[in-house]
Amino acid sequence: MAKVLKVRDLTLRDGQQSLFATRLKQEYIDQLLPLYREAKFYIMEVWGGAVPDSVMRYLGESPWDRLRSCSKEMKGISLLSALSRGRNLFGYVPYPDYVLEGFYKEAIKNGLNVMRIFDALNDIDNIKESIRLINELGGIADAAVCYTVDPKDAPAPVAPKKKGFFSKLFGSKEEAPVEPEKIFTDEYFVEKAKEMERLGAKMITLKDMAGLVNPSRIFSLMPKLKQALKVDVDFHTHCTPGYGLAAVLTAIIKGVDIVDTNIWWFGGGSAAPSIELVWIFCQKLGIQLDVNMEAVAKIRAALVEARKSLAEFDLNKNNWPKDFDEAYKSMPKEIDAEFDRAIAAATANNEAELLDACHKIEAYFGFPKPNEIVKNAEVPGGMYSNMVANLRALKAEDVLEEAMALIPKVRRDAGLVPLVTPTSQIVGSQAVALALDRRKGVADYTNKNNQFIGLVKGEYGKTPVPVDPSFREQITGSAQERPYDVGSYRKPENPDFEGRKLAQNDEEYLLLQLLPAVATNYLKTIRKAENAAAAPKQEEAKPVEEVKETITVTGPVMKAPMGGKVLEIKIKPGDKVKMGDTYLVYEAMKMENDLAADMEGVVKRLLVEEGDTISTDQPLVEFE
C-alpha cells in the first residue's frame, strides 16, 4: 500500500505573509474558500502569525471575522490552524497567562482546530502553558522547534598549544585557534522536540522559518526526530536561500509525516515550496499526496487575480513563474529527468547534485533564483519582505543592504537568537537603527528599540547562549539578567469614544490587550463608521479653506533617527530637557522606540503631534 503524505496548506497565511507582506484582503479569502472545500487539505493555516496585526493595521478588517469566515466554509473538511508565538501570542511582547487563555478560548470557539506554538528562543518555559491551555480547551497543540544555525563568522576561541620541552622551560604563552562549540546540533533539536512531546504536544513541527535547513542536514536530522517521537512530524521551510524544494524532497524520502506547501502563485521565492512540484516528486516516488489536485488546480486559477491585487507588495511582480498547467504539459524530457536525478541524489545524500537538479527545475518553471543576501544574512523570507515593505513606506530603501549585513552581528550580540517573529522583527528593526547610527557616525546602539532592550534584559526568556553582561549593561543599564515579570503587565483601559466604550465586546477587548496601539486605531475607525452610518444625513457644508501657519525654526532641533509614527510625546513647551531624557515614543518597523534627548535645553516648540507620520531626519522638537 502506498505511503500517504499529509499536507498543510500555507497559502492563506504564511504564503501571503512571506511574499506579499500579509496584505491579502477578506474579499479574496471568501472567493477562495468554496474551492478549498473540494481540495480537502489535512490542515489549512489561515490565522495567527502576522494576520491579526496586519488585517487591522493595513486592511481595516476584523481578525475574528477572518477566522469565522474560514471556519464556516471548512468545518468538518480541513483542520484550521494558526501560528502562536507562545508567550508572545500574536504580538511582540510577553503576555500573562490570562491573556493567552482568553485568546485561545475565543479562537477555538470561533473554529480554530490546531495551534502551532513556538518560542523564538526555543525556551520551553515560554510554550508549556500554551500547550496545556490548547489541549484543555479542546484544540490540538502542535509544538514547533525553531531551526537555526551557528553563525558562520563567529570568532574562533583559542586554546593553549600543547607545551613541548622548550615551552615548558621558558613558559611560552603561544595559543592556537580551536573550533567554536556547536550550539545548534541535531541533538539540540531532538531534545527540544522530546520535551515538547512530553509536555503534551500532539504533533511536532521542525520550523525552518529562514529556509536554512540544507538537504544534508535534513538527511541526518529527520530520521532522528522520527525515531525519538511517537507523534507526527511536520516539516516547514522556505525557498529563499535555495534549499527549500530539495530539503522537502529529502524530508519526504526520510519519512516525514506532514509537509507545508503553498499553491503555485503563492509558493517558492521567500515562501514554502509549491505543492505542484511536491506532487510531481510524489508521483515518481509512488507516494500518495493526500489532496485533491484537481481542486488545487481550480484554486490555482483563482489565485491569479488575488496575486494581481497584491502587486504593490509583490517582490516579484514583474517576474511571475510560468503557468503551471502549460509548463507541465510542455515540460521537456531533460527537465523531467531532473526530477529523477533529484530523487536519486536525495536518496544518496549527494547534496551538490540534488541542489543543482532542483535549481534547474525551479528555473524552468520560472521561480526566483536563490537570494544570496538573505542566505548570507540568515533571515526568514517574511522578515525580508516586511523589511522591504516597511523601508519602502518610510522611503528608506537604500538602508536595506547595510541593515541586512548587520543582522548577524545584532543576532550574536543578543544571545544568538533564532530569527522568527518576534525576534526577527526586533533584530531587523535594530539592524536598521544600527545602520543609521553608522551612517551618522555615532556609536553603535545609540538608538535602541524598546523590544531589543527587553530581549537583551531577559524579558523574552533564556537566549540560546548567554548575553555578554557588559553588552547587557550597555543596552539596559544593568549587567543583571531580568526575566519578564507577568505582574508588571497592566490591562489596557477600554476608554469612552464618541459616547460609548471603544471595545464593544470581549473579542474586541482581547485585541486591545494584544496590540493596544493598532487595535485602538482600528476600533476608533470602526466606531466612527458606525456612528456616521447611524447619524441623520445633513446637507454638506462647503469646505473652508484651511490656512496653515508657516513655522520658521530658528533654534536647535532634535531630529528623528528613523521614519515612523508618533505614539506619545512626553514633553511640552517650557520643559527643561536633559541629555538622555526620553522625550518621544514612536513606532517604526512595527517596533516601539524611545527617543532620548541628544542635547540639553528648554523646549520652545513641538514640531510634530501624536499620530503624525514622520520621516528620517525630520525635526521633532525646537529648543529656545
C-alpha positions as CSV (number, residue, x, y, z in Angstrom):
1,M,0.0,0.0,0.0
2,A,1.4,3.4,-1.0
3,K,2.6,5.7,1.8
4,V,0.3,8.7,2.3
5,L,1.8,12.1,2.8
6,K,-0.3,14.7,4.6
7,V,-0.2,18.4,3.6
8,R,-0.6,21.6,5.5
9,D,-1.6,24.4,3.0
10,L,0.0,27.8,4.0
11,T,-1.3,29.9,1.1
12,L,-3.8,32.0,3.1
13,R,-1.4,32.8,6.0
14,D,2.3,32.1,5.7
15,G,2.3,32.2,1.8
16,Q,0.9,35.7,1.6
17,Q,2.9,36.8,4.6
18,S,6.2,35.7,3.1
19,L,5.6,37.0,-0.4
20,F,3.1,39.9,0.0
21,A,3.6,41.3,3.5
22,T,0.2,39.9,4.7
23,R,-2.0,42.2,2.6
24,L,-4.5,39.6,1.2
25,K,-8.0,41.1,1.7
26,Q,-11.0,39.3,3.1
27,E,-12.9,39.5,-0.2
28,Y,-10.3,37.3,-1.9
29,I,-10.3,34.8,1.0
30,D,-14.0,34.5,0.7
31,Q,-13.8,33.8,-3.0
32,L,-11.2,31.0,-2.5
33,L,-12.8,29.1,0.4
34,P,-15.5,27.3,-1.6
35,L,-12.8,25.9,-3.8
36,Y,-10.8,24.8,-0.8
37,R,-13.8,22.6,0.3
38,E,-13.0,20.3,-2.7
39,A,-9.3,20.2,-2.1
40,K,-9.6,18.6,1.4
41,F,-6.2,19.5,2.7
42,Y,-5.3,17.8,6.0
43,I,-4.6,21.2,7.6
44,M,-5.1,24.8,6.3
45,E,-3.1,27.5,8.1
46,V,-5.4,30.6,7.9
47,W,-4.7,32.6,11.1
48,G,-2.2,33.8,13.6
49,G,1.3,35.0,12.8
50,A,1.1,38.5,11.4
51,V,-2.6,38.1,10.4
52,P,-4.3,39.6,13.5
53,D,-2.0,42.6,13.4
54,S,-1.9,43.2,9.7
55,V,-5.6,42.9,8.9
56,M,-6.3,45.6,11.5
57,R,-3.3,47.7,10.8
58,Y,-3.3,47.7,7.0
59,L,-6.7,46.4,5.8
60,G,-9.1,47.8,8.5
61,E,-10.6,44.3,8.9
62,S,-11.5,42.1,11.9
63,P,-9.2,39.1,12.7
64,W,-12.1,37.3,14.2
65,D,-14.3,37.8,11.1
66,R,-11.5,36.2,9.1
67,L,-11.3,33.2,11.3
68,R,-15.1,32.8,11.4
69,S,-15.3,33.0,7.6
70,C,-12.8,30.2,7.2
71,S,-14.5,28.0,9.9
72,K,-17.9,28.4,8.3
73,E,-16.7,27.1,5.0
74,M,-14.1,24.5,6.1
75,K,-15.7,23.0,9.2
76,G,-15.6,19.2,9.1
77,I,-13.4,19.2,5.9
78,S,-9.9,20.5,6.8
79,L,-8.4,21.3,10.2
80,L,-7.8,25.0,10.6
81,S,-4.5,26.1,12.1
82,A,-3.0,29.2,13.4
83,L,0.5,30.2,14.4
84,S,1.1,31.4,18.0
85,R,4.4,32.8,19.3
86,G,3.9,31.1,22.7
87,R,4.3,33.7,25.5
88,N,4.2,36.4,22.8
89,L,0.9,35.1,21.3
90,F,0.4,37.1,18.0
91,G,2.1,40.2,19.3
92,Y,5.6,41.3,20.1
93,V,5.8,41.3,23.9
94,P,5.3,38.7,26.6
95,Y,1.8,38.3,27.9
96,P,0.5,36.8,31.1
97,D,-1.4,33.5,31.1
98,Y,-4.9,35.0,31.3
99,V,-4.3,36.9,28.0
100,L,-3.2,33.6,26.4
101,E,-6.2,31.8,27.8
102,G,-8.6,34.5,26.6
103,F,-7.3,34.4,23.1
104,Y,-7.1,30.6,22.8
105,K,-10.6,30.2,24.2
106,E,-12.0,32.7,21.8
107,A,-10.1,31.3,18.8
108,I,-11.2,27.7,19.5
109,K,-14.8,28.9,20.0
110,N,-14.6,30.6,16.5
111,G,-13.5,27.4,14.8
112,L,-9.7,27.0,15.2
113,N,-8.5,23.4,15.5
114,V,-4.7,23.3,15.5
115,M,-2.5,25.9,17.3
116,R,1.1,25.7,16.2
117,I,3.1,27.0,19.1
118,F,6.7,28.1,19.0
119,D,9.0,30.3,21.0
120,A,11.5,32.5,19.2
121,L,14.3,31.5,21.6
122,N,13.3,27.8,21.8
123,D,12.7,28.4,25.5
124,I,10.5,25.6,26.6
125,D,9.2,27.6,29.6
126,N,7.6,30.0,27.1
127,I,5.4,27.4,25.4
128,K,4.4,24.9,28.1
129,E,1.5,26.9,29.3
130,S,0.2,27.3,25.7
131,I,0.4,23.6,25.1
132,R,-1.6,22.9,28.3
133,L,-4.2,25.5,27.5
134,I,-4.8,24.4,23.9
135,N,-5.2,20.8,25.0
136,E,-7.6,21.7,27.9
137,L,-9.7,23.9,25.7
138,G,-10.2,21.2,23.1
139,G,-7.7,22.2,20.5
140,I,-4.7,20.3,19.0
141,A,-1.3,21.5,20.3
142,D,1.3,21.5,17.6
143,A,4.7,22.4,19.1
144,A,7.4,23.8,16.8
145,V,11.1,23.6,17.2
146,C,12.7,26.7,15.6
147,Y,15.6,25.7,13.3
148,T,18.6,27.9,13.2
149,V,22.3,27.7,12.6
150,D,25.6,28.6,14.3
151,P,26.9,31.9,12.8
152,K,29.4,31.4,10.0
153,D,31.6,34.3,11.0
154,A,31.9,33.7,14.8
155,P,35.4,34.5,16.1
156,A,37.1,31.3,16.9
157,P,38.2,31.0,20.5
158,V,41.8,30.0,21.2
159,A,43.3,27.3,23.4
160,P,46.9,26.9,24.7
161,K,49.1,24.8,22.4
162,K,50.4,21.6,23.8
163,K,53.7,22.5,25.5
164,G,56.9,20.9,24.4
165,F,60.3,20.9,26.2
166,F,61.3,24.5,25.4
167,S,57.9,26.0,26.1
168,K,57.8,24.2,29.4
169,L,61.3,25.5,30.1
170,F,60.7,29.1,29.1
171,G,56.9,29.3,29.8
172,S,55.7,30.0,26.3
173,K,52.2,31.6,26.1
174,E,51.5,30.6,22.5
175,E,47.9,29.9,21.7
176,A,46.2,28.1,18.8
177,P,42.7,28.6,17.5
178,V,40.2,25.9,18.2
179,E,36.8,25.0,16.7
180,P,34.0,27.0,18.4
181,E,31.5,24.9,20.2
182,K,28.5,24.0,18.1
183,I,25.2,25.0,19.7
184,F,22.6,24.0,17.2
185,T,23.3,20.3,16.8
186,D,20.9,17.5,15.7
187,E,20.7,16.6,19.4
188,Y,19.8,20.1,20.4
189,F,16.7,20.0,18.2
190,V,15.8,16.4,19.1
191,E,15.9,17.1,22.8
192,K,13.7,20.2,22.4
193,A,11.2,18.1,20.4
194,K,11.1,15.3,23.0
195,E,10.5,17.8,25.8
196,M,7.6,19.3,23.8
197,E,6.0,15.9,23.3
198,R,6.4,15.1,27.0
199,L,4.5,18.4,27.8
200,G,1.6,17.2,25.6
201,A,2.2,18.3,22.1
202,K,0.0,16.2,19.7
203,M,2.4,16.9,16.7
204,I,5.9,18.3,16.3
205,T,7.0,20.8,13.6
206,L,10.5,21.4,12.6
207,K,10.1,25.1,11.8
208,D,12.7,26.4,9.4
209,M,11.5,29.9,9.1
210,A,14.6,31.2,7.3
211,G,15.0,28.2,4.8
212,L,18.4,27.4,6.3
213,V,18.0,23.6,6.6
214,N,20.1,22.2,3.8
215,P,19.2,18.8,2.5
216,S,22.2,17.0,4.1
217,R,21.1,18.3,7.5
218,I,17.5,17.0,6.9
219,F,19.0,13.7,5.8
220,S,20.5,13.3,9.3
221,L,18.0,15.1,11.4
222,M,14.6,13.9,10.2
223,P,15.3,10.2,11.0
224,K,16.4,11.1,14.5
225,L,13.2,13.1,15.0
226,K,11.1,10.2,13.7
227,Q,12.9,7.7,15.9
228,A,12.7,9.9,19.1
229,L,9.0,10.9,18.7
230,K,5.7,9.0,18.7
231,V,3.6,11.8,17.3
232,D,3.5,13.0,13.7
233,V,6.4,15.2,12.5
234,D,5.7,18.2,10.2
235,F,8.4,20.0,8.2
236,H,8.1,23.7,7.5
237,T,10.7,25.5,5.4
238,H,11.1,28.4,2.8
239,C,12.8,28.6,-0.6
240,T,14.5,31.9,-0.1
241,P,18.2,30.7,0.1
242,G,17.6,27.9,-2.4
243,Y,17.4,24.9,-0.1
244,G,13.6,24.6,0.3
245,L,12.5,22.2,-2.5
246,A,15.5,20.0,-2.1
247,A,15.1,19.9,1.7
248,V,11.3,19.0,1.4
249,L,12.2,16.2,-1.0
250,T,14.8,14.8,1.4
251,A,12.4,15.0,4.3
252,I,9.8,13.0,2.3
253,I,12.3,10.4,1.5
254,K,13.4,10.2,5.2
255,G,9.9,9.7,6.5
256,V,8.3,13.0,7.4
257,D,4.5,12.7,8.1
258,I,3.3,16.2,7.0
259,V,4.8,18.8,4.7
260,D,4.0,22.5,4.5
261,T,3.4,23.9,1.0
262,N,1.7,26.7,-0.9
263,I,-0.3,26.7,-4.1
264,W,1.6,27.8,-7.2
265,W,1.2,31.6,-7.4
266,F,1.9,31.9,-3.6
267,G,4.8,29.4,-3.5
268,G,8.5,29.5,-4.0
269,G,10.8,32.5,-3.6
270,S,10.7,33.6,0.0
271,A,7.7,31.3,0.7
272,A,7.5,27.5,1.1
273,P,7.7,25.2,-2.0
274,S,4.7,24.9,-4.2
275,I,2.5,21.8,-3.8
276,E,2.6,21.2,-7.6
277,L,6.4,20.4,-7.6
278,V,6.0,18.3,-4.5
279,W,3.2,16.4,-6.3
280,I,5.4,15.6,-9.2
281,F,8.0,14.2,-6.9
282,C,5.4,12.1,-5.0
283,Q,4.1,10.7,-8.3
284,K,7.6,9.5,-9.1
285,L,8.2,8.1,-5.6
286,G,4.9,6.2,-5.5
287,I,3.7,8.3,-2.6
288,Q,0.0,9.3,-2.3
289,L,-0.4,13.0,-1.7
290,D,-3.5,13.3,0.5
291,V,-5.0,16.2,-1.5
292,N,-7.5,16.5,-4.4
293,M,-5.1,18.0,-7.0
294,E,-8.0,18.7,-9.5
295,A,-9.4,21.1,-6.9
296,V,-6.0,22.6,-6.3
297,A,-5.9,23.4,-10.0
298,K,-9.2,25.4,-9.5
299,I,-7.7,27.3,-6.6
300,R,-4.5,28.0,-8.6
301,A,-6.6,29.6,-11.4
302,A,-8.4,31.8,-8.9
303,L,-5.1,32.9,-7.2
304,V,-4.1,34.8,-10.3
305,E,-6.4,37.7,-9.6
306,A,-5.6,37.6,-5.9
307,R,-1.9,38.0,-6.7
308,K,-2.6,40.8,-9.1
309,S,-4.3,42.7,-6.3
310,L,-1.1,42.4,-4.3
311,A,1.2,43.9,-6.9
312,E,2.2,46.8,-4.6
313,F,3.7,44.4,-2.2
314,D,4.9,41.7,-4.6
315,L,8.7,41.4,-4.6
316,N,8.5,39.6,-8.0
317,K,5.6,41.5,-9.6
318,N,7.4,41.6,-12.9
319,N,8.8,38.1,-12.8
320,W,6.0,35.7,-12.1
321,P,6.5,31.9,-12.5
322,K,5.2,30.3,-15.7
323,D,1.6,29.0,-15.7
324,F,2.0,25.5,-14.2
325,D,-0.5,23.7,-16.4
326,E,1.1,25.0,-19.6
327,A,4.7,24.5,-18.4
328,Y,4.0,21.0,-17.0
329,K,2.2,19.9,-20.2
330,S,5.1,21.0,-22.4
331,M,7.8,20.0,-19.9
332,P,10.8,18.8,-21.9
333,K,12.4,15.4,-21.3
334,E,15.6,16.9,-19.8
335,I,13.6,18.7,-17.1
336,D,11.6,15.5,-16.3
337,A,14.9,13.8,-16.0
338,E,16.0,16.4,-13.4
339,F,13.2,15.2,-11.1
340,D,14.6,11.7,-11.3
341,R,18.1,13.0,-10.8
342,A,17.0,14.9,-7.7
343,I,15.3,11.8,-6.2
344,A,18.5,9.7,-6.8
345,A,20.7,12.4,-5.3
346,A,18.5,13.0,-2.3
347,T,18.4,9.2,-1.6
348,A,22.2,9.1,-1.8
349,N,22.7,12.3,0.2
350,N,24.5,13.9,-2.7
351,E,23.7,17.5,-1.8
352,A,25.5,19.3,-4.6
353,E,23.8,17.2,-7.3
354,L,20.4,17.5,-5.6
355,L,20.6,21.3,-5.3
356,D,21.7,21.6,-8.9
357,A,18.7,19.4,-10.1
358,C,16.2,21.3,-8.0
359,H,17.5,24.7,-9.1
360,K,17.2,23.7,-12.8
361,I,13.6,22.6,-12.1
362,E,12.8,25.9,-10.4
363,A,14.5,27.8,-13.2
364,Y,12.4,26.0,-15.9
365,F,9.2,26.8,-14.1
366,G,10.2,30.5,-13.6
367,F,10.7,30.6,-9.8
368,P,13.2,33.2,-8.4
369,K,16.9,32.3,-8.0
370,P,18.3,31.7,-4.5
371,N,18.5,35.0,-2.7
372,E,22.2,35.4,-1.7
373,I,21.6,38.4,0.5
374,V,19.0,36.5,2.6
375,K,21.2,33.4,2.6
376,N,24.2,35.2,3.9
377,A,22.3,37.2,6.5
378,E,20.4,34.0,7.5
379,V,17.0,35.7,7.8
380,P,13.4,34.4,7.2
381,G,11.6,35.3,4.0
382,G,8.7,37.0,5.8
383,M,11.2,39.1,7.8
384,Y,12.9,40.2,4.5
385,S,9.6,41.0,2.7
386,N,8.4,43.0,5.7
387,M,11.7,44.9,6.0
388,V,11.4,45.8,2.3
389,A,7.7,46.9,2.7
390,N,8.4,48.9,5.8
391,L,11.5,50.6,4.5
392,R,9.7,51.4,1.2
393,A,6.9,53.0,3.2
394,L,9.5,55.1,5.2
395,K,11.3,56.0,1.9
396,A,14.5,54.5,3.3
397,E,15.0,51.5,0.9
398,D,18.7,52.5,0.4
399,V,19.4,51.3,4.0
400,L,18.3,47.7,3.3
401,E,21.6,46.2,2.2
402,E,23.5,47.8,5.1
403,A,20.9,46.6,7.6
404,M,20.9,43.1,6.2
405,A,24.7,42.8,6.5
406,L,24.4,43.9,10.2
407,I,21.8,41.3,11.2
408,P,24.3,38.5,12.1
409,K,26.1,40.9,14.4
410,V,22.9,42.1,16.1
411,R,21.8,38.5,16.5
412,R,25.1,37.4,18.1
413,D,25.1,40.4,20.4
414,A,21.6,39.5,21.6
415,G,22.4,35.9,22.6
416,L,22.5,34.1,19.2
417,V,18.7,34.2,19.0
418,P,16.9,32.3,16.2
419,L,15.2,34.7,13.7
420,V,11.5,34.3,13.8
421,T,8.7,36.6,14.9
422,P,9.1,38.5,17.2
423,T,12.9,38.2,17.4
424,S,13.2,38.7,13.6
425,Q,11.3,42.0,13.8
426,I,13.3,43.1,16.9
427,V,16.7,42.2,15.4
428,G,15.7,43.5,11.9
429,S,14.5,46.9,13.3
430,Q,17.6,47.1,15.5
431,A,19.8,46.4,12.5
432,V,18.2,49.2,10.6
433,A,18.8,51.5,13.6
434,L,22.4,50.4,13.7
435,A,22.9,51.0,10.0
436,L,21.6,54.6,10.5
437,D,23.8,55.0,13.6
438,R,26.9,54.2,11.4
439,R,25.8,56.5,8.6
440,K,25.6,59.3,11.1
441,G,29.0,58.5,12.6
442,V,27.6,57.9,16.1
443,A,28.4,54.9,18.4
444,D,26.7,51.5,17.7
445,Y,23.4,51.1,19.5
446,T,23.0,54.8,20.1
447,N,19.4,54.3,19.0
448,K,17.7,51.2,20.5
449,N,14.1,49.9,20.1
450,N,12.3,49.1,23.4
451,Q,11.8,45.4,22.4
452,F,15.6,45.0,21.8
453,I,16.3,46.4,25.3
454,G,13.7,43.9,26.6
455,L,15.3,41.0,24.7
456,V,18.8,41.8,26.0
457,K,17.5,42.3,29.5
458,G,16.0,38.8,29.5
459,E,12.3,39.6,29.3
460,Y,11.7,37.3,26.3
461,G,13.3,34.3,28.1
462,K,16.5,32.4,28.0
463,T,18.6,33.0,24.9
464,P,20.5,30.0,23.4
465,V,23.8,31.5,24.6
466,P,24.1,34.0,27.5
467,V,24.3,37.7,26.6
468,D,27.6,39.3,27.5
469,P,27.0,41.1,30.8
470,S,29.0,44.2,29.6
471,F,26.8,44.4,26.5
472,R,23.6,44.0,28.6
473,E,24.8,46.8,30.8
474,Q,25.5,49.0,27.7
475,I,22.0,48.3,26.3
476,T,19.9,48.2,29.5
477,G,21.9,50.0,32.1
478,S,22.4,46.8,34.2
479,A,24.6,43.8,33.8
480,Q,22.0,41.6,35.6
481,E,19.5,39.4,33.6
482,R,16.0,40.3,34.5
483,P,13.2,38.0,33.3
484,Y,9.8,39.3,32.4
485,D,7.6,39.9,35.4
486,V,4.0,39.0,34.5
487,G,2.8,41.0,37.4
488,S,4.0,44.1,35.6
489,Y,1.5,43.7,32.8
490,R,-1.3,46.2,33.0
491,K,-4.6,45.6,31.2
492,P,-5.2,48.4,28.8
493,E,-8.1,50.7,29.5
494,N,-11.3,50.5,27.5
495,P,-11.9,54.2,27.1
496,D,-15.0,56.0,26.1
497,F,-15.1,57.1,22.5
498,E,-17.7,59.2,20.9
499,G,-20.3,58.4,23.6
500,R,-19.6,54.7,24.1
501,K,-16.9,52.2,25.0
502,L,-14.2,51.8,22.4
503,A,-14.3,47.9,22.6
504,Q,-17.9,46.8,22.4
505,N,-17.4,43.1,23.4
506,D,-14.9,40.6,24.7
507,E,-13.3,39.8,21.4
508,E,-12.6,43.5,20.7
509,Y,-11.2,44.0,24.1
510,L,-8.9,41.0,23.5
511,L,-7.5,42.9,20.5
512,L,-6.8,45.8,22.8
513,Q,-4.9,43.6,25.2
514,L,-2.9,42.0,22.3
515,L,-2.0,45.1,20.3
516,P,-3.1,48.2,22.1
517,A,-1.9,50.9,19.6
518,V,-3.0,49.0,16.5
519,A,-6.3,47.9,17.9
520,T,-7.1,51.4,19.3
521,N,-6.7,52.9,15.8
522,Y,-8.7,50.1,14.2
523,L,-11.6,50.3,16.7
524,K,-11.8,54.1,16.5
525,T,-12.2,53.7,12.7
526,I,-14.9,51.1,13.2
527,R,-16.8,53.2,15.8
528,K,-16.6,56.4,13.7
529,A,-18.0,54.5,10.7
530,E,-20.9,53.1,12.8
531,N,-21.7,56.5,14.3
532,A,-21.6,58.1,10.8
533,A,-24.0,55.4,9.5
534,A,-26.4,55.9,12.4
535,A,-26.4,59.7,12.3
536,P,-29.1,61.6,10.3
537,K,-27.9,62.8,7.0
538,Q,-27.2,66.5,6.8
539,E,-26.5,68.8,3.9
540,E,-22.8,69.0,3.3
541,A,-21.3,72.3,4.2
542,K,-18.8,73.9,1.8
543,P,-15.3,73.2,2.9
544,V,-13.5,76.1,4.5
545,E,-10.1,76.6,3.1
546,E,-7.5,76.0,5.8
547,V,-4.8,78.5,6.2
548,K,-1.7,76.8,7.6
549,E,0.7,78.7,9.8
550,T,4.2,78.9,8.4
551,I,6.6,77.8,11.1
552,T,10.1,79.3,11.0
553,V,12.6,77.3,13.0
554,T,15.4,79.4,14.5
555,G,16.6,77.3,17.5
556,P,18.4,74.0,17.8
557,V,16.3,70.9,16.9
558,M,16.3,67.2,17.7
559,K,15.6,65.0,14.6
560,A,14.0,61.6,14.0
561,P,16.7,58.9,13.6
562,M,14.2,56.8,11.5
563,G,10.9,57.4,9.9
564,G,7.7,56.1,11.7
565,K,4.6,57.2,13.5
566,V,4.5,59.3,16.7
567,L,2.8,57.4,19.5
568,E,3.5,59.6,22.6
569,I,5.1,62.9,23.3
570,K,6.5,63.1,26.8
571,I,7.4,66.8,26.9
572,K,5.8,70.2,26.4
573,P,6.9,73.8,25.6
574,G,8.7,75.3,28.6
575,D,10.1,71.9,29.9
576,K,13.8,71.6,30.7
577,V,15.2,68.6,28.9
578,K,18.5,66.9,29.9
579,M,20.7,64.6,27.9
580,G,19.3,61.1,27.8
581,D,15.7,62.1,28.8
582,T,13.0,60.2,26.8
583,Y,11.1,62.8,25.0
584,L,9.1,60.9,22.4
585,V,7.9,57.4,21.6
586,Y,7.4,56.4,18.0
587,E,6.7,53.2,16.0
588,A,8.9,52.1,13.2
589,M,9.2,48.6,11.6
590,K,6.4,47.5,14.0
591,M,8.6,48.3,17.0
592,E,8.1,50.9,19.6
593,N,11.1,53.2,20.1
594,D,12.0,55.6,22.8
595,L,13.8,58.7,21.6
596,A,16.4,60.0,24.1
597,A,17.4,63.7,24.0
598,D,20.8,64.3,22.4
599,M,21.1,67.8,23.7
600,E,20.0,69.9,26.7
601,G,17.8,73.0,26.8
602,V,14.3,74.5,27.2
603,V,11.6,73.3,24.8
604,K,10.4,76.1,22.6
605,R,8.1,74.3,20.3
606,L,6.9,70.8,19.4
607,L,7.1,70.4,15.6
608,V,5.0,67.2,15.5
609,E,1.9,65.8,17.1
610,E,0.8,62.4,18.4
611,G,-0.4,60.4,15.4
612,D,1.8,62.1,12.9
613,T,3.9,60.1,10.4
614,I,7.4,61.3,10.4
615,S,10.4,60.8,8.1
616,T,14.0,60.1,8.7
617,D,15.9,63.3,10.0
618,Q,12.6,65.2,10.3
619,P,12.8,67.9,13.0
620,L,10.7,67.0,16.0
621,V,11.5,69.5,18.8
622,E,12.8,73.0,18.7
623,F,14.7,74.5,21.7
624,E,14.9,78.1,22.9
